[in-house]
C-alpha cells in the first residue's frame, strides 16, 4: 500500500487557491455533511471546541469517502499532542500561537521522525494503515503539511523568521487574536488591523510560503484573497447553523 497523498499540501505549494470551511461542531455527522459540500479543505478545530484526539478520529473517518482535505487545528504546539494526531492519520496540522522561529522549529521536529525530529515511532497506526504502508517512517514527511498560526504583534514582527524555517508549509494569520494584540479587541475587520494583515500576507509570500486566513465576511474574504491569502476559510459551520436558524425564524415571524 502506498503512502496516502495530501492534495492540500501540493495545492498550496503551487499557489492554487484553496477555499475552506471551519468546523467547530465536533461531530462526525456534521463533519460528513460539510465534507460533501465541495470545499477544498475543512478545518477540524480542537482549540476552540470541545473536541480532541478521540473526537477527531471519527470525524476523519466520516470525511474519508469525500474529495476534501481535512486540516486539524491542535489546541497547542505540543509534541505529544502532535504525535497523537499524526498517528490517527492527520496529514495537515495547524498549530496556534507560534511566536518565534524557535517555536516553529520545535513544531517541525514534532512532525518528523529521528534523526530529523522527535516524533515517536509506532509501526501500527492508522497513519501507516496499520503497518501496510511501505516505508512509512522514511516517507511520512513527504505528505505531512505543517501550518503555523501567527496571531500577535510579536509573531507578526517575527513572521519572516518563522516562515523561513525549513519544514513550515504555510503561515496562517489569525485575525481575532491579532486584532486584540494590536489594541482592537473584537474588531478583526478594523482598517488598521486589515492593513497589518495584508502587509503580513505579502511578507509571508515574499518568503516563498503560502499565507492563510479565516473570515465569515465575504467582502473581507475576497479582499484577503486579493492580498495574497492562498488557503482561505470562508465560513464556520457553527455560525452557519446559528445565523441560518435565526434568519429562518425571523423571516417566518415577519410574515405573520
Secondary structure, 3 states (H helix, E strand, C coil): CCCCCCHHHHHHHCCCCEEEEEECCCCHHHHHHHHCCCCCEEEEECCCCCCCHHHHHHHHHHHCCCCCEEEEEECCCCHHHHHHHHHCCCCEEEECCCCCHHHHHHHHHHHCECCCCCECCCCCCCCCCCCCCCCHHHHHHHCCEEEEEECCHHHHHCHHHHHCCCCCCEEEECHHHHHHHCCCCCCCCCHHHHHHHHHHHHHHHHCCCEEEEECCCHHHHHHHHHHCEEEEEEEEHHHHHHHHHHHHHHHHHHCC
